[in-house]
Amino acid sequence: MFILASDLHLAPLIWTDRARIKSDASRAMEQLADYVTNRRVPLILAGDLFDVRRPPPDAVGVMNSFMSIMERYQIPVFYTQGQHELSRESTWVGTHAWPRHVHKQSFEIGGRKFYGLDWLPRGELQTELAAIPPDAEFLVCHQVWQDFMGTNCATDGAIGEIPANIKYVLTGDFHKHTIINVNRKHVVSPGSLYIRSISE
């Protein structure tokens, strides 16, 4: 068993048209910490943990405080990056030693095989999907999937491009909690941790 979250978009101000509403992100992180520590199971974070590639110090501080709680309770944390915070050199989440960045890496939870991918553009995504190890059963990623967005906007790829050995796709990006089945794959979007616009 594990807990899945994505699209934390840590930033001090989320409602840009409501400047007096602040701290939604940090409060949501406090609630996530309570939820995870009460259950004592691994946590998977599927990208867009920050809202920008160079987050403000207070947002990084909130993430580091959260990871210190996870470390204190010895709760494993695995994460991928989304397009908002993407860095190929080092990650802001990685400023804390506890969480494990799983881009192009395999990992296990309860004897089940997982594989992680950061956000990748079309073309590069398809190349990396083809390179997923054949023993992986779960894919953790952050992509703009056609299966969620339809054909009215630019997407990175389709669930049908994921190898047959992957039975579960745990994906960030789509801000709505959604579960669909595509090509015998169980696809889970946890949605954003808190609402970021009135449409959510």
Beta strands, then each sheet from edge to edge (+ up, - down):
strand 1: 3-5
strand 2: 43-46
strand 3: 77-80
strand 4: 100-101
strand 5: 105-109
strand 6: 112-116
strand 7: 138-142
strand 8: 168-172
strand 9: 178-182
strand 10: 185-189
sheet 1: 1+ 2+ 3+ 4+
sheet 2: 5+ 6- 7- 8- 10- 9+
end
